[in-house]
Amino acid sequence: MADPMRIRANVVGDSTEVKVLMSHEMETGQRKDSSGKVVPAWFIQDVVATWNGKTVLTAQWGPAVSKNPFLSFKFKGGAKGDKVQITWTDNKGEKRTDEAVIS
């Protein structure tokens, strides 16, 4: 899971539109492997988005979210050159943070 997130952030009118593609396997805990053993649940649990240090989105996810999830959202404000940072934590405690500059 070494792939970084792909984040695009653009000013659209008076809002900023953010699109994020996250790299994560997202196992539900209900699938079995080839030997018949249940594959343990492994999924993104918390997502936080900040803009210039201010939280603009928080989300709690569960095992029903697909592999390599895509997230799109808008928030009021933002200007070209500002930074948007996305951080997720999964149910095993792994954490990933990445950022993009608003264009």
C-alpha angles and dihedrals in degrees: 000000000000094000113114123232116264109230129180122181123181135174110242111182108306093340138071119231116208125193121187131185110194124199110224135128094226104201117193097207091239101087122093126218125229092278093053097254118136113253106232119247112266118169144140107271106177131028124186126182122193133187116202088341095309117116110240100168138021124179137177114208134188139199094287093076114104128249113278093011124215119216126190126180143150132220133186115258132017129134135213109282096027118123128240117197126197122196127181132183123196130211091263091057096254112145133198128188128184136160142203136197116241113245 
